[in-house]
Amino acid sequence: MNFILAIWLFPLALGVHIAEELLGLAKWYQKNFKEVPPSSSISIPVFLIFGWAVNALITAWLYFLDKPQLAAWVILLLATPILWNAAEHITQTIIFRQYIPAVVTSAFFLIRVIAYLFYQAYSAHLVPVWYIAMLLLLVGVGIIHVIVAGKNQLTFEVLPFHKTGLYIASRLGLNTSAE
């Protein structure tokens, strides 16, 4: 499969992953962390859907540009925080010893699709090895951060994502009064 066609796997896998997150991630956060605001039941779904839409639009733009090297650099950059997120779900499942919404799609679908994209980009000589190493190092740092946070605190990105989701929800005219 050529890389320009393969990039469509990314928003597909991300969409499936987000669907699993929508089934209970906000409730899981509220149950397991004290500092999660009640309005996360609004902000998290809005942020997830908005994030998916942005990634899908960027993927479409890269597809129509038909520049495989640019597509590889951008898609791998976009996939890196998603890979971090998938690793976070798996790590938290181990730490909490319970099902974390989105761990199934993380382990069996999303990580495999992203790994395939990394492999395809590298094997087609679209990105240098140092770029892949740098991106994977960031994922490693993220995993360490999740381990250090443990059961007691949210990882640093959750509350800014919450605030972003609330802002988007308010701009869309959604009721955000659960705050």
N, C-alpha and C positions, 0 to 999 in steps of 0.2 A: 504494500500500500504506500503511495507517495505521501510525503509529510503534509502537504497542503490538504489532502483528503483526510488524513489521520487526525488533524487538529479538531475535527468535529467530534471526536471521541471525548475531548475534554469537557465541553458544556453538557454533553449527554451524561457522562459519569458524574459531573458536578450536580446536575439536576436530580439524578437518582439519589445521590447522597443528601442533598438538601431536602428531598421529599421525606427521607427517613428522619432527618433532624426536625422537620416540621411536626412530626408525629409525637414529639415529647421533649425536645431539648429544653425549652423554656421551663417546663414543669420540673425537669430534672435539676436544672440550675437552681430554681427556687427551693427545691427540697434539700439540696446538698450544700448550699452556700447562703449565709446570712445576709451578705451585702448585695444580693441581687434584688433590684427593685421590682415591685409587683407589675409594673408596666412592661417588664421584659416579655410578657406574653404577647404584647403588641410589637415591641421593638425588634425582637429576635426574628420573627417571621418576615417582617418588612425588610430588615437588613439582609436576610438570606436571599429573598426573592430579588431584591435590588442588585445584590452582588452577582447572582446568577445572570440577570439580564445584562449587566455591564460586561461580564465575561463572554456571554453569547454574542453580543454586539461586536466586541473586539475580535472574536473568532470569525464572525462573518466578514468584517472589514479585512482581516488578514487573508481570508479565503479569496475574496474578490480581488485583492491586490496581486495574488498569485506570485508572491516573493518568498520562497521557502526559507531562505536564511533569516529574513526579518521575522517571519512567522515563528521560527524555532526560538529565536531570542526572546520574543514577546510571550509566546505561549508558555515556555519554561519558566519565565519570570512570574507569570500569573499563576502557574501551577504550584510554585514553591510554597506560598502560604497555605494553599489547599492541602498540599502534601503534609505540611506541618500540622494542620488541623486534623487530618486523618490519623497521623501518628499520635496526636494529643488524645483523640478518642480511644485509641488502643491502650495508650499509657494510663489514662484515667480508669479504664475498665480493669486494668491490673491493680492499680492503687486502691480503687473503691471496692473491688471484687463484686461488681454488679454490672448489669447491662447499662451501657451509656448510649442514648439515642445517636445513631449514625455509626456505631462501631461495626456493624455488619457490612454496610456498604463501604466503609473505610478499608476493612481487611480484605474483602473478597472482590472489590470492583475498583474503587477509586485509586488506591495505591498501585494496582496493576496497570490501569490505564495511564497514569502519570509516568510510571516506570517505563512503559512501552514508548511513550512520547520522548522521554529522555534518551532511551536507547535509539530510537529512530533518528532523532536529531543528531546524535553523536555518530552513529554508523553512516549517515549520509553526509558527514562532514559539514553540517550546517552550523555547528557551534564547537568551540574548542573545549578541550577537557577541563581547562582551568575554570571555565564558566560553570560547567556542571558541578565541579568540585566546590566552588564558592556557594552555589545554590544549595547543595546538599549539606554543606557546613551550617548554613542558616537553619535548615531543618533540624540538624543535630543540636544546635543551640536551643531551639524551641523545645525539643524533647527534654533536654536537661532542665529547662525552666519549668516544665510541667512536673517533673519529678521533684524539684526543689519546692514548688508550690504545694505539692502533696494534697492532702484532704482539707487543709485549713484555709486556703485562700484561692480566689479566682486567679487565672492567669491574666496578665496585664492588659490584654487586648479586649476582654469581654465588656468592660464598662464603656470604653470608647465606642465599641460596636453598638452597644445599647443606646448611647446618646445619638449616634448617627442614625440608627433605626427610628428613634423617636422624632428626630428632625425630619426625616423623609416622610414618616407617617403624618406629621403635622402639616407638611407641605401638600400632602395628598388629601388633606381634609379628614383624616381618620381621627377618631376619638382617642386621645392619649391621656385621659384623665385618671387612669389607674395609677399614675405616678404619685 
